[in-house]
Amino acid sequence: METQNVSRVTEFVLLGFSQTQDFQKLLFLVFLSVYIITVVGNILIMVTVTFDPLNMPMYFLLRNLAVIDLCYSTVTCPKMLVDFVREPKNSYQGCMAQIVFFHLLGGGTVFSLSVMAYDRYTAISRPLHYVTIMNTRLCVGLVVAAWLGGFVHSIVQLVLMLPLPFCGPNVLDNFYCDVPQVLRLACIDTSLLELLMISNSGMLVLLWFLLLLISYTVILVLLRSHSGQARRKAASTCTTHIIVVSMIFIPCIYIYSRPFTPFPMDKAVSISYTVMTPMLNPMIYTLRNQEMQAAMKRLGRHLVTLRRE
């Protein structure tokens, strides 16, 4: 009977950010505002690219990133907002599902940014053949490959997590379920499994980040052969990509490329790439891109015209 009582944890309790009621209300308003801005910003990019004649492959890939950002934020934010107003709990099944979708979209983000780097390299190294090389079939294939890469990565996390026994305690010191926190609650020695997780997630993110930095360095070197205006435009686009890549990869490297021992900064770092980055990406891509700004203005004028008619 005693074995049955400790054999399985059915739910996890999330500590969140604060136990103070007033501070919880303030955080609820802050993160609700952030989530609304995230949803509106990413949907605006998706609608603009879909209905405005921005036929360049870069904008097709940008729309895919906006879809991922919107879904990625939705995996954590709505549940976090609900937990501010009620007891923060998550069922075992819900926790595993959150881990799967979190790593599916996180992996999809990593591979999508790699595709966008390849797109920029092709545009700058072979400008005359860019549209021919980055045709619709290739763009769709690369986007599908990015999603498949994220799917495989998430399934690996699930396969490694499901066999673990959880017999208590069941308190997660976080605002969402993720591998480092859940792994620490397992009732067996997880040292080898932790090493596998670091190899799967941490080393992947670290190596991919270094490859992307090398890629953009090569791209910036290639820009020296371009004319002044074209060079400035391409450099601005590449700078935008480097900013976004750094905002996503550096926090992920901090979380996943080291032993899963908790540190005081963990929650703040997690917020930066799970909540803030999906909100900031649309702003960065639109504020630094005159074509996107012009397309949004055209879309706005078109909507105003439709309302008047």
N, C-alpha and C positions, 0 to 999 in steps of 0.2 A: 504493500500500500504506500509505503514511504517512497519507494522508487517511482511509482506513478506520479506522486505529487511533485517530484522534482525533475521528471523526465522531459518536460516540454514547457517552454515559455510560449504563451499564446498572444501576448502583446508586449510592446515596448513603451516605456514612459520617456518622453523627450523633455529634457531640462529647459531647453530654449535659451532665452537671454537673461531674464530677470524674474524674480518672484514678487516684485513690487507691483501692486495693481495699477498705480498711476503711471509708472514707467511702461507697463505693458500696453496701456491705452495709447501712450505717445508713440511707441514703436508700431502699434497697429496702424495708426494714421500715416506714419512715415512710409512703411512698407506697402500699404495700400496705394499710396500716391505713386510710389516707384513702380508697382505692378501695372497700374493704369497707364502710366507713361510708356512702359515697356510694350503693352498690348497695342496701344494707339500708334506708337512709332513704328513697330515692325509691320503692323497691318498696313500702315500708310506706304511703306516701302513695297510691300507685296502688291498692293493695288496699283501704285504708280507704275511699277515695272510691267504689270500685266496689261494695263489699259493704255499706257503711253508708248509710242513707237521707239522705245529704247532697245534696239535690236542687237546691241553688242553683247557678246557672250558674258562679259563681266557682270552685266546687270541680271542676266539669268542666274548666275552663280550667287549674286548678292541677294536675290529673292529667296534662293534656297537657304542661305544663311539666316535670313530674317525668319523663315519658317522654323528653323532649328532653334533660334533664340527665343521665339515665342513659346514653343513647346517646352524648351529647357527651363525657362522661368516658371512655366505652369506646373512643372513637376514638383517644385518646392514651395513657391510663393502662396498659392491658395491654401494649402495645408497648414503652412506657417501662420497665415492670417486667422484661420479657424482656431488654431491652438492658442492664440492670444486671448480668445474670449471663452474658451472652455478648457477642461483638463487635457493637457497635451499628451495624447496616446496614439499609438499606431499598432494595428494588429500585426502578427507575424507575417501573414500573407501580404498585407499592405506594405510592410517594410521591404520585403523581398521585391515586390512589384516596383516600388519607388527606386530601389537600387538598379533594377533592370533598365527602367526608362531613363534614369539619370545617366547611366553609363552608355546607353544607346545614343542619347543625344550629345553627351560629352564626347564620345568617340566620333560621332558624326561631325561635330564641330571641328575636331582636330583634322580629320581627313578633308573636310570641305575647305578649310583654310589652306591646306596643301594644294588642292585643286585650283584655288584662286591664285596661289603663288605661281603655279604652272601656267595659268592663263596670262598673268602679267609677263612672265618670262617669254612666252610665245609672242605676245603683242610687241615686245620691245626688241627681241632678237630677230624676229621674222615678220616685220610689220606688213610687208606686201602680201604675205601668205596667211596672215592671222585669221581672217574670216574663213578662209578655206580649211585651215587646220582645225580651228575651234568651231566646227560646224555643229548643227543642232544635235545630230546623232552622237557625236563625241561628248558634247556637254551633258546630254541626258545620261550617257553611259558613265561619265565621271561622277555625276551626282548620285546615281544608283550605287556605284561602287563605294562612295563615301558613306552612304546609309548602310550598306552591307558590312562595311568595316566596323561601323559603330555597333551593328547588331551582333557580329561575331564577338566583339570585345565585351558586350553586356552579357552574352550567353556564357562566356568564360567565367565572369564574376559569379553568375548564378550557379553554375555547375560546382564551383569551389565552395560556395556558401551553403547550399542546400543540405549537404550531408552533416553539417555541424550540429551538435547537440547544444541546446540552450536550456539550462536548468536553473537559471537565476544567478546573480541579480539581472534585472531587466531595464535598468536606467541608462539611457543614452545621453551623454553630455553633448547634445547638438540640437539643431532645430529641424533636422531631417535625417533619414536613415541613409548611412553610407558605410562602405566596407570597413574603414579603419575603426569606427566606433562599435559597429556590430560585431566585428571579429574579436574584439577584446572581451566580449561577454560570453564567448563560447566556453563550454565546460571542459575542454581538452587543451593540450598544449598546441598552440597555433603558430609556433615559430617558423616551421617549414612553410606553412601556408602563407604566412605573412611575407616571407621571402618571395614566394611565387607571385603574390599580389603586387609586390613592389616591382618585380621584374615585368609583370604584365602591364601594369598601369604606369608606375613611376618611370621606368627606363624608357618605355614607349614615348611618354610625354617629353622627357628630357632629350632623347635623341631626335625626336621629331622637331622640337624647338630649335635645336642646333642646326639641323638640316634646313629649316626654313630661314634662319638667320643667314646661313651661307648662301642660300638661293637668292635672297633679297640683296645681299652684298654683291653677288654676281650681276644681278639686274641693275643695280645702281652704277656698277662699273661700266656696263654696256651702254648706259645712258650718255656717257661722255661723247659718243659718236653722233648723237642726235642734235638737231637744231635747238635754239634757245627756248622757243615757246613749247615745242613738243617735249623737250627735256624737263621743263618746269612742271608741265601737266603730269607727265609720267612719274616724276619724282614725288609729286604731291600724292598721287594715288598709292605709290609704294609706301610712302611714309604713313598713310592711313592704315594700310594693311599691317605694317610693322607694329603700330600702336595697338591695334586690335589683337594681333598675335601675342604680344607681350602681356596684355591685360588678361588673356585667357591662360597662357602657358605658365607664366611665372607663379601664380597662386597654385596651380595644379602641381607643379614641380615641388613646391613647398609641402603640399599635403601628402602626395603619393610617392615621392622619391626618397623617403626617409622611413625609419622604423615608426610604427603606428603608436608611438607614445604621445599622449596629449600634451599640448603646450597652450599657454594662455591666449596666444594670438590665433588659434585655429578657427574659432568661430568668425572672427573679423575677416580672416583671409577667405573663408568659405563664402561669406556674404559677398565679397568682392567679385567672385566669378560666377556665383549662382544667381545673384539678385541684381547687382549693379551693372555688370558687363552687358547682359542682354538689353538693359535700358540704354546704356551709353553707345552701343554699336550703331543704332540708327542715327543718333546725333552725329557721331564721328563721320559716318559715311555720307551724310547729307550736307553737313556744314562745310566739309572739305571738297565737295563735288558739285561743281557748277551745273553740270548736266542734270543731276538729280534734282537740284533746286529748281532749275528751269522746268523740268518735267512735272514737279509737284505744283508749280504755279499754273502750268497749262491745265493740269487736272482740276485744280481749284476753280479756274475760270470756266472750265467746261461744266462743272457741277453747278456753279452759279447760273450759267446760261440755261441749264436744264430746269432749275428751280423757277426761273422767271417765265419759262415757256409753260 
